[in-house]
Amino acid sequence: MSKIMIAFDVETTGKNPETDQIVEISMCLYEGGREESYYQLIRPEVTITKGAEAVHGISMEDVAEMPSFKDVADEIEAFLSQAEVFVGYNVRFDIRCVEQEFERIGRSIDLSSKLVVDPYRIWQALEPRSLSDAYRRFVGPELENAHSAEADVQAAVDVLRGIRRTFNLEEASWEELAKMTNPEKDLWIGPSHQFVWSAGEVVFGFGKYNGRPILEVAGRDPGYMRWIQGADFAPHVKSLCKGALSGLSEEAFNARIIEHFGAPPSDR
């Protein structure tokens, strides 16, 4: 007997389910030959970050007249409750966002009994990325003595050569390869990842406010900013927190950062 499947996806104000909120939800139920859809824009209680808006194209103006999550919570719960199987690409994020929204309005939703089928995770299972798997694909036969340090060192070099050959990267410089290894590094403000550029905003790159603008957090939770200043963080991280608490406008704050750390990449 077939199971009732719901595929769904959410767009949010940012990338952290703990502090960000849903601005769009789309769900489609499949049962035999029957299909039923649900779609809703939602007005969040926190601002949509510029980085998130650049991804999904939804602005605060777009959702200003939309219902809050609390207004549509009953509809969403009723729709999701029909499912026996959830399907979505990296759908654990979407599930967590929904759970957090219910928690924020003082309710709970139990989705633990649902089967979860995620094409992203299936792809990872079918094409694993261990050194032995990479060796098999890009070098040839099975890697002998896997997990021996000496064998793994040589295998890593052989795999890199194989990747460069397979993807026409033989002329790529070490700098270009390093950028591919850590493509987000050029967004760092200073020598570490704690604060990064995102669509022209300075945002947290770690912790409970990951992805939220530093100036927003300074206004919302100044105690957290002061905690960072007193904790074991690098001097530039503490300096950024101090600047965010100084009352500067976003324009003046960003100008000061650009003066000290350089401008963000023009294409990011």
KEVO-786896 format. One record per residue: residue number from 1; residue in one letter; x, y, z of N, C-alpha, C in turn. Coordinates in nm, 4 decimals, m for minus. Layout:
residues N
num|residuo|n_xx|n_yy|n_zz|ca_xx|ca_yy|ca_zz|c_xx|c_yy|c_zz
NUM|A|X|Y|Z|X|Y|Z|X|Y|Z
...
This chain:
residues 268
num|residuo|n_xx|n_yy|n_zz|ca_xx|ca_yy|ca_zz|c_xx|c_yy|c_zz
1|M|0.0845|m0.1194|0.0000|0.0000|0.0000|0.0000|0.0888|0.1255|0.0000
2|S|0.0574|0.2228|m0.0874|0.1385|0.3441|m0.0950|0.1177|0.4308|0.0279
3|K|0.2148|0.5129|0.0555|0.2070|0.6016|0.1704|0.1787|0.7445|0.1249
4|I|0.1210|0.8230|0.2135|0.0934|0.9628|0.1841|0.2232|1.0412|0.2001
5|M|0.2628|1.1074|0.0929|0.3898|1.1802|0.0923|0.3641|1.3294|0.0788
6|I|0.4380|1.4081|0.1583|0.4342|1.5530|0.1448|0.5754|1.6022|0.1165
7|A|0.5908|1.6693|0.0035|0.7165|1.7370|m0.0271|0.7011|1.8821|0.0159
8|F|0.8009|1.9354|0.0857|0.7876|2.0746|0.1258|0.9217|2.1448|0.1357
9|D|0.9114|2.2778|0.1316|1.0302|2.3625|0.1361|0.9918|2.4944|0.2015
10|V|1.0841|2.5506|0.2780|1.0610|2.6827|0.3377|1.1730|2.7759|0.2971
11|E|1.1402|2.9045|0.2894|1.2395|3.0100|0.2779|1.2320|3.0914|0.4064
12|T|1.3453|3.1430|0.4481|1.3521|3.2024|0.5812|1.4217|3.3388|0.5803
13|T|1.4202|3.4028|0.6957|1.4862|3.5334|0.7109|1.6376|3.5206|0.7134
14|G|1.6894|3.4014|0.7324|1.8327|3.3752|0.7391|1.8552|3.2257|0.7431
15|K|1.9742|3.1859|0.7870|2.0106|3.0443|0.7777|2.0142|2.9709|0.9108
16|N|1.9702|3.0343|1.0186|1.9765|2.9719|1.1511|1.8352|2.9460|1.2032
17|P|1.7902|2.8202|1.2071|1.6543|2.7909|1.2537|1.6258|2.8389|1.3953
18|E|1.7309|2.8551|1.4766|1.7100|2.8960|1.6155|1.6662|3.0421|1.6255
19|T|1.7130|3.1257|1.5360|1.6849|3.2689|1.5461|1.6146|3.3257|1.4236
20|D|1.6154|3.2556|1.3130|1.5490|3.3044|1.1926|1.4091|3.2449|1.1793
21|Q|1.3295|3.3031|1.0916|1.1885|3.2659|1.0822|1.1467|3.2425|0.9379
22|I|1.0381|3.1708|0.9225|0.9864|3.1343|0.7909|0.9159|3.2539|0.7271
23|V|0.9471|3.2783|0.5994|0.8756|3.3817|0.5236|0.7942|3.3223|0.4083
24|E|0.8218|3.1977|0.3749|0.7485|3.1320|0.2663|0.7485|2.9818|0.2920
25|I|0.6342|2.9192|0.2721|0.6265|2.7740|0.2839|0.5438|2.7202|0.1679
26|S|0.5943|2.6148|0.1073|0.5238|2.5491|m0.0021|0.5221|2.3993|0.0263
27|M|0.4036|2.3393|0.0164|0.3893|2.1963|0.0433|0.3012|2.1342|m0.0647
28|C|0.3315|2.0103|m0.0999|0.2485|1.9374|m0.1952|0.2302|1.7948|m0.1454
29|L|0.1049|1.7536|m0.1322|0.0711|1.6197|m0.0841|0.0435|1.5296|m0.2041
30|Y|0.1001|1.4106|m0.2000|0.0800|1.3115|m0.3053|0.0236|1.1849|m0.2422
31|E|m0.0901|1.1392|m0.2918|m0.1516|1.0148|m0.2442|m0.2142|0.9447|m0.3635
32|G|m0.1461|0.8383|m0.4103|m0.1935|0.7745|m0.5327|m0.1861|0.8745|m0.6468
33|G|m0.2993|0.8980|m0.7096|m0.3043|0.9965|m0.8176|m0.3491|1.1340|m0.7722
34|R|m0.3723|1.1491|m0.6420|m0.4214|1.2775|m0.5904|m0.3075|1.3673|m0.5495
35|E|m0.3222|1.4949|m0.5829|m0.2264|1.5953|m0.5398|m0.3006|1.7116|m0.4753
36|E|m0.2432|1.7637|m0.3673|m0.3021|1.8785|m0.2981|m0.1889|1.9714|m0.2562
37|S|m0.2035|2.0990|m0.2827|m0.0964|2.1946|m0.2567|m0.1346|2.2945|m0.1479
38|Y|m0.0317|2.3453|m0.0818|m0.0486|2.4534|0.0154|0.0679|2.5487|m0.0034
39|Y|0.0360|2.6781|m0.0116|0.1404|2.7790|m0.0283|0.1038|2.9014|0.0535
40|Q|0.2047|2.9606|0.1199|0.1762|3.0787|0.2008|0.3014|3.1626|0.2204
41|L|0.2893|3.2932|0.1960|0.3884|3.3889|0.2417|0.3554|3.4251|0.3859
42|I|0.4584|3.4484|0.4664|0.4393|3.4704|0.6104|0.5175|3.5935|0.6544
43|R|0.4560|3.6739|0.7387|0.5217|3.7929|0.7927|0.6030|3.7553|0.9167
44|P|0.7345|3.7706|0.9113|0.8184|3.7331|1.0264|0.8249|3.8459|1.1285
45|E|0.8743|3.8117|1.2462|0.8936|3.9118|1.3509|1.0355|3.9658|1.3536
46|V|1.1238|3.9074|1.2739|1.2598|3.9600|1.2581|1.2794|3.9958|1.1118
47|T|1.3729|4.0845|1.0860|1.3939|4.1295|0.9494|1.4580|4.0203|0.8638
48|I|1.4282|4.0260|0.7364|1.4932|3.9375|0.6398|1.6325|3.9928|0.6127
49|T|1.7342|3.9120|0.6316|1.8696|3.9597|0.6044|1.8860|3.9853|0.4548
50|K|1.9787|4.0761|0.4218|2.0024|4.1062|0.2813|2.0533|3.9830|0.2063
51|G|2.1310|3.9006|0.2768|2.1813|3.7785|0.2145|2.0696|3.6828|0.1796
52|A|1.9732|3.6663|0.2711|1.8606|3.5779|0.2451|1.7737|3.6329|0.1326
53|E|1.7505|3.7638|0.1345|1.6690|3.8255|0.0289|1.7341|3.8066|m0.1072
54|A|1.8675|3.8141|m0.1113|1.9377|3.7952|m0.2375|1.9183|3.6543|m0.2918
55|V|1.8972|3.5577|m0.2027|1.8776|3.4188|m0.2444|1.7344|3.3945|m0.2909
56|H|1.6359|3.4301|m0.2068|1.4971|3.3943|m0.2420|1.4139|3.5089|m0.2995
57|G|1.4648|3.6314|m0.2932|1.3965|3.7423|m0.3574|1.2763|3.7970|m0.2844
58|I|1.2550|3.7562|m0.1596|1.1403|3.8028|m0.0825|1.1855|3.9136|0.0116
59|S|1.1207|4.0276|0.0037|1.1569|4.1418|0.0872|1.0562|4.1582|0.2002
60|M|1.0897|4.2425|0.2965|0.9961|4.2723|0.4059|0.8698|4.3379|0.3513
61|E|0.8827|4.4179|0.2450|0.7652|4.4793|0.1838|0.6715|4.3743|0.1245
62|D|0.7305|4.2675|0.0692|0.6496|4.1612|0.0089|0.5605|4.0916|0.1107
63|V|0.6045|4.0861|0.2351|0.5308|4.0100|0.3368|0.4653|4.0997|0.4422
64|A|0.4719|4.2299|0.4217|0.4210|4.3236|0.5232|0.2736|4.3016|0.5553
65|E|0.1945|4.2630|0.4558|0.0508|4.2436|0.4758|0.0123|4.0958|0.4887
66|M|0.1105|4.0101|0.4972|0.0836|3.8668|0.5064|0.0537|3.8268|0.6517
67|P|m0.0101|3.7125|0.6736|m0.0354|3.6666|0.8112|0.0932|3.6261|0.8806
68|S|0.0925|3.6295|1.0123|0.2052|3.5792|1.0902|0.1994|3.4262|1.0919
69|F|0.3077|3.3647|1.1399|0.3060|3.2186|1.1493|0.1941|3.1731|1.2431
70|K|0.1758|3.2448|1.3516|0.0699|3.2087|1.4471|m0.0664|3.2058|1.3797
71|D|m0.0880|3.2982|1.2863|m0.2167|3.3057|1.2165|m0.2448|3.1821|1.1321
72|V|m0.1393|3.1203|1.0777|m0.1591|3.0071|0.9860|m0.1094|2.8758|1.0444
73|A|m0.0713|2.8756|1.1718|m0.0144|2.7554|1.2342|m0.1099|2.6374|1.2272
74|D|m0.2385|2.6608|1.2499|m0.3358|2.5511|1.2460|m0.3426|2.4892|1.1073
75|E|m0.3409|2.5730|1.0026|m0.3455|2.5224|0.8651|m0.2218|2.4383|0.8346
76|I|m0.1054|2.4882|0.8745|0.0200|2.4170|0.8468|0.0246|2.2848|0.9216
77|E|m0.0152|2.2861|1.0482|m0.0142|2.1621|1.1259|m0.1109|2.0602|1.0677
78|A|m0.2299|2.1056|1.0281|m0.3295|2.0136|0.9717|m0.2782|1.9513|0.8417
79|F|m0.2117|2.0321|0.7595|m0.1613|1.9803|0.6322|m0.0491|1.8797|0.6566
80|L|0.0471|1.9159|0.7423|0.1608|1.8274|0.7685|0.1189|1.6983|0.8374
81|S|0.0136|1.7045|0.9176|m0.0293|1.5865|0.9931|m0.0766|1.4737|0.9026
82|Q|m0.1109|1.5044|0.7786|m0.1581|1.4010|0.6860|m0.0460|1.3114|0.6361
83|A|0.0765|1.3596|0.6453|0.1893|1.2903|0.5834|0.2318|1.1671|0.6612
84|E|0.2738|1.0664|0.5868|0.3475|0.9537|0.6431|0.4948|0.9645|0.6064
85|V|0.5213|1.0355|0.4953|0.6583|1.0525|0.4464|0.6805|1.1995|0.4116
86|F|0.7949|1.2544|0.4567|0.8366|1.3882|0.4158|0.9474|1.3747|0.3123
87|V|0.9386|1.4541|0.2073|1.0422|1.4566|0.1039|1.0872|1.6005|0.0840
88|G|1.2176|1.6200|0.0748|1.2717|1.7531|0.0470|1.4220|1.7468|0.0391
89|Y|1.4797|1.8419|m0.0324|1.6246|1.8462|m0.0480|1.6850|1.9122|0.0747
90|N|1.7644|1.8359|0.1485|1.8177|1.8813|0.2781|1.7030|1.9206|0.3710
91|V|1.6020|1.8355|0.3748|1.4740|1.8692|0.4380|1.4816|1.8782|0.5900
92|R|1.5866|1.8289|0.6505|1.5999|1.8407|0.7970|1.5995|1.9881|0.8391
93|F|1.6582|2.0739|0.7564|1.6568|2.2170|0.7854|1.5129|2.2684|0.7871
94|D|1.4346|2.2308|0.6884|1.2961|2.2776|0.6790|1.2129|2.2274|0.7966
95|I|1.2337|2.1015|0.8333|1.1613|2.0443|0.9476|1.1964|2.1196|1.0752
96|R|1.3258|2.1468|1.0939|1.3688|2.2176|1.2140|1.3097|2.3586|1.2195
97|C|1.3023|2.4254|1.1052|1.2434|2.5600|1.1018|1.0968|2.5567|1.1442
98|V|1.0226|2.4582|1.0970|0.8815|2.4469|1.1339|0.8681|2.4186|1.2835
99|E|0.9493|2.3271|1.3343|0.9437|2.2955|1.4777|0.9725|2.4191|1.5625
100|Q|1.0726|2.4970|1.5210|1.1089|2.6178|1.5960|0.9978|2.7217|1.5923
101|E|0.9288|2.7327|1.4785|0.8187|2.8286|1.4695|0.7075|2.7933|1.5681
102|F|0.6757|2.6673|1.5783|0.5721|2.6262|1.6739|0.6186|2.6513|1.8171
103|E|0.7460|2.6262|1.8426|0.7990|2.6500|1.9767|0.7909|2.7980|2.0124
104|R|0.8160|2.8854|1.9155|0.8124|3.0295|1.9406|0.6739|3.0794|1.9791
105|I|0.5691|3.0115|1.9292|0.4332|3.0555|1.9636|0.3751|2.9737|2.0797
106|G|0.4636|2.9011|2.1484|0.4198|2.8291|2.2674|0.3485|2.6992|2.2403
107|R|0.3722|2.6418|2.1238|0.3099|2.5143|2.0886|0.4188|2.4163|2.0474
108|S|0.3829|2.2894|2.0426|0.4771|2.1891|1.9937|0.4106|2.1124|1.8804
109|I|0.4927|2.0626|1.7908|0.4442|1.9800|1.6820|0.5346|1.8578|1.6748
110|D|0.4772|1.7419|1.6768|0.5554|1.6177|1.6791|0.5620|1.5593|1.5386
111|L|0.6779|1.5749|1.4753|0.6983|1.5221|1.3402|0.7901|1.4006|1.3412
112|S|0.8222|1.3513|1.4594|0.9235|1.2458|1.4728|0.8792|1.1120|1.4149
113|S|0.7490|1.0898|1.4029|0.7015|0.9600|1.3530|0.7026|0.9520|1.2009
114|K|0.7283|1.0619|1.1336|0.7260|1.0644|0.9872|0.8550|1.0052|0.9301
115|L|0.8410|0.9319|0.8213|0.9592|0.8901|0.7470|1.0148|1.0115|0.6736
116|V|1.1459|1.0240|0.6676|1.2099|1.1354|0.5997|1.2945|1.0814|0.4849
117|V|1.2664|1.1274|0.3644|1.3406|1.0856|0.2456|1.4010|1.2105|0.1830
118|D|1.5335|1.2143|0.1820|1.6056|1.3345|0.1398|1.6973|1.3003|0.0223
119|P|1.6692|1.3497|m0.0992|1.7553|1.3197|m0.2144|1.9010|1.3587|m0.1917
120|Y|1.9223|1.4656|m0.1160|2.0593|1.5104|m0.0879|2.1354|1.4040|m0.0095
121|R|2.0716|1.3500|0.0952|2.1377|1.2473|0.1759|2.1525|1.1165|0.0980
122|I|2.0549|1.0841|0.0151|2.0641|0.9628|m0.0668|2.1815|0.9741|m0.1632
123|W|2.1955|1.0909|m0.2239|2.3078|1.1150|m0.3144|2.4402|1.0952|m0.2419
124|Q|2.4493|1.1485|m0.1195|2.5724|1.1316|m0.0416|2.5999|0.9846|m0.0129
125|A|2.4936|0.9069|0.0146|2.5099|0.7647|0.0442|2.5540|0.6863|m0.0797
126|L|2.5015|0.7259|m0.1968|2.5326|0.6533|m0.3197|2.6672|0.6941|m0.3783
127|E|2.7103|0.8154|m0.3497|2.8406|0.8621|m0.3952|2.9196|0.9145|m0.2757
128|P|2.9641|0.8240|m0.1893|3.0372|0.8671|m0.0689|3.1684|0.9343|m0.1052
129|R|3.2227|1.0092|m0.0086|3.3380|1.0937|m0.0368|3.4598|1.0616|0.0498
130|S|3.4720|0.9401|0.0977|3.5908|0.9070|0.1760|3.7129|0.9060|0.0841
131|L|3.8313|0.9049|0.1445|3.9540|0.9021|0.0650|3.9581|0.7770|m0.0230
132|S|3.9144|0.6639|0.0297|3.9128|0.5398|m0.0488|3.8193|0.5530|m0.1689
133|D|3.7028|0.6163|m0.1480|3.6084|0.6372|m0.2584|3.6690|0.7293|m0.3633
134|A|3.7333|0.8368|m0.3178|3.7951|0.9309|m0.4108|3.9083|0.8643|m0.4882
135|Y|3.9861|0.7831|m0.4204|4.0966|0.7126|m0.4846|4.0433|0.6206|m0.5944
136|R|3.9366|0.5490|m0.5628|3.8768|0.4555|m0.6588|3.8300|0.5303|m0.7839
137|R|3.7728|0.6498|m0.7658|3.7187|0.7230|m0.8793|3.8263|0.7942|m0.9602
138|F|3.9211|0.8577|m0.8922|4.0129|0.9465|m0.9634|4.1510|0.8879|m0.9904
139|V|4.1813|0.7735|m0.9275|4.3143|0.7148|m0.9456|4.3053|0.5788|m1.0131
140|G|4.2204|0.4921|m0.9615|4.2111|0.3616|m1.0252|4.1671|0.2516|m0.9316
141|P|4.2550|0.1588|m0.9016|4.2162|0.0440|m0.8194|4.1937|0.0828|m0.6737
142|E|4.1629|m0.0177|m0.5939|4.1378|0.0071|m0.4514|4.2629|0.0620|m0.3825
143|L|4.2403|0.1487|m0.2871|4.3502|0.2031|m0.2071|4.3945|0.0974|m0.1072
144|E|4.5202|0.0597|m0.1154|4.5735|m0.0392|m0.0217|4.6233|0.0315|0.1050
145|N|4.6097|m0.0382|0.2166|4.6549|0.0140|0.3462|4.5864|0.1466|0.3837
146|A|4.4552|0.1548|0.3508|4.3800|0.2758|0.3866|4.3888|0.2996|0.5366
147|H|4.3995|0.4254|0.5757|4.4110|0.4693|0.7148|4.5515|0.4480|0.7711
148|S|4.6421|0.4012|0.6875|4.7837|0.4101|0.7220|4.8274|0.5510|0.6831
149|A|4.8916|0.6216|0.7749|4.9264|0.7611|0.7480|5.0096|0.7747|0.6209
150|E|5.1056|0.6867|0.6035|5.1931|0.6962|0.4870|5.1156|0.6758|0.3581
151|A|5.0256|0.5754|0.3569|4.9455|0.5489|0.2374|4.8472|0.6621|0.2108
152|D|4.7881|0.7166|0.3161|4.6889|0.8235|0.2997|4.7519|0.9512|0.2463
153|V|4.8749|0.9804|0.2885|4.9433|1.0995|0.2386|4.9622|1.0901|0.0877
154|Q|5.0146|0.9787|0.0408|5.0373|0.9634|m0.1025|4.9056|0.9574|m0.1785
155|A|4.8029|0.8950|m0.1178|4.6725|0.8849|m0.1837|4.6102|1.0222|m0.2026
156|A|4.6248|1.1098|m0.1028|4.5684|1.2444|m0.1139|4.6303|1.3197|m0.2314
157|V|4.7622|1.3045|m0.2489|4.8307|1.3699|m0.3608|4.7829|1.3110|m0.4930
158|D|4.7698|1.1779|m0.4991|4.7254|1.1123|m0.6218|4.5819|1.1519|m0.6567
159|V|4.4959|1.1633|m0.5545|4.3570|1.2036|m0.5775|4.3517|1.3464|m0.6301
160|L|4.4320|1.4363|m0.5717|4.4341|1.5739|m0.6203|4.4766|1.5788|m0.7670
161|R|4.5795|1.5015|m0.8014|4.6226|1.4967|m0.9414|4.5098|1.4460|m1.0307
162|G|4.4392|1.3438|m0.9835|4.3286|1.2880|m1.0608|4.2149|1.3866|m1.0783
163|I|4.1835|1.4628|m0.9731|4.0772|1.5635|m0.9810|4.1164|1.6739|m1.0789
164|R|4.2426|1.7178|m1.0720|4.2874|1.8245|m1.1621|4.2808|1.7781|m1.3072
165|R|4.3139|1.6535|m1.3292|4.3090|1.5986|m1.4652|4.1636|1.5834|m1.5124
166|T|4.0775|1.5297|m1.4254|3.9386|1.5031|m1.4633|3.8609|1.6305|m1.4915
167|F|3.8843|1.7351|m1.4115|3.8062|1.8584|m1.4231|3.8845|1.9734|m1.4883
168|N|3.9881|1.9377|m1.5639|4.0658|2.0368|m1.6385|4.1178|2.1488|m1.5482
169|L|4.1738|2.1105|m1.4356|4.2275|2.2073|m1.3403|4.3798|2.2019|m1.3329
170|E|4.4412|2.1417|m1.4318|4.5860|2.1231|m1.4252|4.6615|2.2558|m1.4332
171|E|4.5988|2.3580|m1.4900|4.6634|2.4891|m1.4980|4.6238|2.5793|m1.3817
172|A|4.5340|2.5328|m1.2950|4.4889|2.6156|m1.1823|4.6029|2.6370|m1.0827
173|S|4.6115|2.7587|m1.0293|4.7166|2.7897|m0.9326|4.6787|2.7349|m0.7956
174|W|4.7778|2.7332|m0.7062|4.7487|2.6915|m0.5683|4.6484|2.7875|m0.5038
175|E|4.6580|2.9155|m0.5368|4.5635|3.0129|m0.4824|4.4212|2.9830|m0.5297
176|E|4.4070|2.9473|m0.6563|4.2744|2.9148|m0.7107|4.2195|2.7872|m0.6470
177|L|4.3054|2.6892|m0.6262|4.2619|2.5649|m0.5628|4.2242|2.5893|m0.4167
178|A|4.3003|2.6754|m0.3502|4.2686|2.7076|m0.2108|4.1337|2.7782|m0.2011
179|K|4.1033|2.8652|m0.2980|3.9743|2.9345|m0.2979|3.8597|2.8365|m0.3202
180|M|3.8814|2.7350|m0.4028|3.7797|2.6322|m0.4227|3.7601|2.5502|m0.2952
181|T|3.8689|2.5311|m0.2206|3.8614|2.4549|m0.0965|3.7810|2.5285|0.0092
182|N|3.7978|2.6607|0.0157|3.7262|2.7417|0.1149|3.6710|2.8660|0.0457
183|P|3.5613|2.8505|m0.0315|3.5116|2.9620|m0.1125|3.4574|3.0785|m0.0315
184|E|3.4281|3.0562|0.0969|3.3727|3.1627|0.1801|3.4801|3.2492|0.2454
185|K|3.6060|3.2089|0.2333|3.7106|3.2796|0.3073|3.7250|3.4247|0.2644
186|D|3.6965|3.4552|0.1368|3.7111|3.5933|0.0931|3.6018|3.6832|0.1497
187|L|3.5032|3.6238|0.2175|3.3986|3.7021|0.2824|3.4314|3.7320|0.4284
188|W|3.5352|3.6689|0.4818|3.5719|3.6915|0.6217|3.6101|3.8373|0.6432
189|I|3.5739|3.8904|0.7591|3.6202|4.0225|0.8000|3.7306|3.9999|0.9024
190|G|3.8525|4.0190|0.8604|3.9656|3.9848|0.9449|4.0118|3.8430|0.9184
191|P|4.1002|3.7911|1.0024|4.1638|3.6619|0.9774|4.0835|3.5392|1.0211
192|S|3.9588|3.5565|1.0619|3.8791|3.4404|1.1044|3.7340|3.4579|1.0603
193|H|3.6554|3.3537|1.0811|3.5217|3.3457|1.0216|3.4099|3.4030|1.1088
194|Q|3.4398|3.4597|1.2232|3.3334|3.4979|1.3166|3.2376|3.6026|1.2594
195|F|3.2904|3.6943|1.1771|3.2047|3.7920|1.1105|3.2372|3.7924|0.9619
196|V|3.1328|3.7976|0.8804|3.1509|3.7876|0.7352|3.0606|3.8884|0.6652
197|W|3.0952|3.9185|0.5398|3.0094|4.0005|0.4547|2.8989|3.9146|0.3946
198|S|2.7786|3.9687|0.3873|2.6666|3.9009|0.3210|2.5792|4.0069|0.2574
199|A|2.5840|4.0146|0.1253|2.5038|4.1122|0.0501|2.5211|4.2538|0.1053
200|G|2.6443|4.2903|0.1375|2.6733|4.4247|0.1852|2.6514|4.4466|0.3330
201|E|2.6083|4.3437|0.4046|2.5894|4.3533|0.5492|2.6984|4.2766|0.6215
202|V|2.7315|4.3210|0.7414|2.8213|4.2455|0.8284|2.7347|4.1551|0.9145
203|V|2.7561|4.0239|0.9030|2.6725|3.9291|0.9762|2.7590|3.8341|1.0583
204|F|2.6974|3.7732|1.1574|2.7650|3.6707|1.2362|2.7930|3.5485|1.1495
205|G|2.9105|3.4912|1.1689|2.9456|3.3676|1.0996|2.9526|3.2492|1.1933
206|F|2.8993|3.2647|1.3140|2.9050|3.1561|1.4129|2.7962|3.1793|1.5166
207|G|2.7761|3.0775|1.6002|2.6939|3.0914|1.7202|2.5443|3.1022|1.6961
208|K|2.4738|3.1413|1.7999|2.3278|3.1396|1.7960|2.2699|3.2456|1.7032
209|Y|2.3503|3.3458|1.6673|2.3043|3.4483|1.5750|2.3684|3.4331|1.4371
210|N|2.4129|3.3137|1.4064|2.4772|3.2868|1.2782|2.3891|3.3366|1.1631
211|G|2.4463|3.4259|1.0817|2.3737|3.4787|0.9673|2.2970|3.6068|0.9929
212|R|2.2817|3.6474|1.1201|2.2092|3.7707|1.1511|2.3048|3.8903|1.1488
213|P|2.2574|4.0078|1.1065|2.3433|4.1270|1.1002|2.3947|4.1679|1.2385
214|I|2.5187|4.2068|1.2449|2.5814|4.2424|1.3724|2.5118|4.3628|1.4364
215|L|2.4715|4.4618|1.3552|2.4063|4.5801|1.4119|2.2681|4.5470|1.4674
216|E|2.1993|4.4544|1.4041|2.0693|4.4104|1.4565|2.0864|4.3437|1.5924
217|V|2.1857|4.2549|1.6013|2.2096|4.1842|1.7270|2.2549|4.2813|1.8355
218|A|2.3338|4.3808|1.7981|2.3792|4.4807|1.8955|2.2611|4.5541|1.9567
219|G|2.1587|4.5804|1.8760|2.0404|4.6472|1.9277|1.9481|4.5561|2.0043
220|R|1.9467|4.4279|1.9653|1.8539|4.3315|2.0223|1.9095|4.2636|2.1465
221|D|2.0381|4.2366|2.1453|2.0988|4.1592|2.2537|2.2381|4.2137|2.2853
222|P|2.2454|4.3366|2.3367|2.3772|4.3952|2.3655|2.4570|4.3156|2.4677
223|G|2.3889|4.2448|2.5566|2.4595|4.1627|2.6543|2.5428|4.0546|2.5884
224|Y|2.4931|3.9992|2.4789|2.5681|3.8968|2.4058|2.6945|3.9572|2.3447
225|M|2.6802|4.0794|2.2934|2.7962|4.1462|2.2350|2.9018|4.1750|2.3414
226|R|2.8556|4.2150|2.4578|2.9511|4.2431|2.5663|3.0152|4.1141|2.6162
227|W|2.9394|4.0043|2.6131|2.9964|3.8752|2.6518|3.1109|3.8372|2.5577
228|I|3.0920|3.8593|2.4278|3.1984|3.8298|2.3312|3.3225|3.9133|2.3617
229|Q|3.3021|4.0403|2.3964|3.4152|4.1279|2.4265|3.4949|4.0798|2.5475
230|G|3.4283|4.0118|2.6394|3.4975|3.9647|2.7586|3.5435|3.8207|2.7496
231|A|3.5078|3.7522|2.6410|3.5416|3.6104|2.6262|3.6708|3.5948|2.5456
232|D|3.7069|3.4711|2.5199|3.8337|3.4398|2.4546|3.8181|3.4431|2.3026
233|F|3.8017|3.5640|2.2494|3.7933|3.5822|2.1051|3.9098|3.6698|2.0591
234|A|3.9370|3.6623|1.9309|4.0468|3.7404|1.8736|4.0180|3.8901|1.8866
235|P|4.1237|3.9712|1.8916|4.1052|4.1162|1.9078|4.0136|4.1792|1.8026
236|H|4.0231|4.1355|1.6762|3.9405|4.1978|1.5728|3.7929|4.1668|1.5938
237|V|3.7613|4.0494|1.6498|3.6223|4.0126|1.6782|3.5668|4.1038|1.7875
238|K|3.6451|4.1229|1.8924|3.6022|4.2116|2.0012|3.5867|4.3548|1.9517
239|S|3.6768|4.3966|1.8642|3.6709|4.5320|1.8111|3.5446|4.5544|1.7291
240|L|3.5061|4.4550|1.6503|3.3839|4.4659|1.5710|3.2613|4.4770|1.6613
241|C|3.2604|4.3997|1.7703|3.1488|4.4071|1.8648|3.1430|4.5443|1.9322
242|K|3.2584|4.5953|1.9677|3.2639|4.7280|2.0302|3.2104|4.8339|1.9341
243|G|3.2511|4.8247|1.8082|3.2029|4.9195|1.7083|3.0536|4.9099|1.6864
244|A|3.0016|4.7868|1.6889|2.8581|4.7682|1.6683|2.7763|4.8286|1.7812
245|L|2.8341|4.8347|1.8999|2.7643|4.8906|2.0166|2.7813|5.0425|2.0289
246|S|2.8574|5.1001|1.9382|2.8918|5.2423|1.9527|2.7829|5.3368|1.9040
247|G|2.6813|5.2827|1.8377|2.5733|5.3678|1.7891|2.5949|5.4220|1.6494
248|L|2.6977|5.3762|1.5796|2.7212|5.4194|1.4424|2.6077|5.3743|1.3511
249|S|2.5818|5.4523|1.2474|2.4883|5.4092|1.1442|2.5497|5.2939|1.0659
250|E|2.4684|5.2191|0.9936|2.5210|5.1077|0.9147|2.6230|5.1586|0.8129
251|E|2.5939|5.2719|0.7507|2.6860|5.3267|0.6508|2.8204|5.3611|0.7133
252|A|2.8176|5.4284|0.8287|2.9426|5.4663|0.8942|3.0169|5.3440|0.9477
253|F|2.9430|5.2484|1.0009|3.0025|5.1254|1.0536|3.0726|5.0487|0.9422
254|N|3.0022|5.0310|0.8287|3.0609|4.9580|0.7166|3.1823|5.0311|0.6609
255|A|3.1756|5.1642|0.6563|3.2888|5.2419|0.6049|3.4124|5.2214|0.6921
256|R|3.3922|5.2155|0.8210|3.5048|5.1944|0.9126|3.5646|5.0548|0.8929
257|I|3.4787|4.9564|0.8720|3.5276|4.8195|0.8509|3.6061|4.8110|0.7204
258|I|3.5530|4.8735|0.6160|3.6220|4.8718|0.4871|3.7575|4.9392|0.4983
259|E|3.7632|5.0464|0.5763|3.8904|5.1169|0.5969|3.9946|5.0268|0.6624
260|H|3.9502|4.9444|0.7592|4.0452|4.8617|0.8339|4.0694|4.7249|0.7701
261|F|3.9657|4.6660|0.7084|3.9778|4.5272|0.6604|3.9614|4.5121|0.5110
262|G|3.9255|4.6192|0.4415|3.9040|4.6095|0.2976|3.7581|4.5855|0.2632
263|A|3.7253|4.6129|0.1389|3.5857|4.5999|0.0938|3.5519|4.4534|0.0670
264|P|3.4228|4.4208|0.0713|3.3823|4.2831|0.0373|3.4006|4.2572|m0.1101
265|P|3.4109|4.1318|m0.1518|3.4221|4.1009|m0.2941|3.3033|4.1609|m0.3691
266|S|3.3291|4.2213|m0.4825|3.2240|4.2926|m0.5555|3.1160|4.2006|m0.6096
267|D|3.1481|4.0735|m0.6310|3.0491|3.9800|m0.6877|2.9810|3.8968|m0.5820
268|R|2.9969|3.9297|m0.4514|2.9363|3.8499|m0.3468|2.8443|3.9365|m0.2622
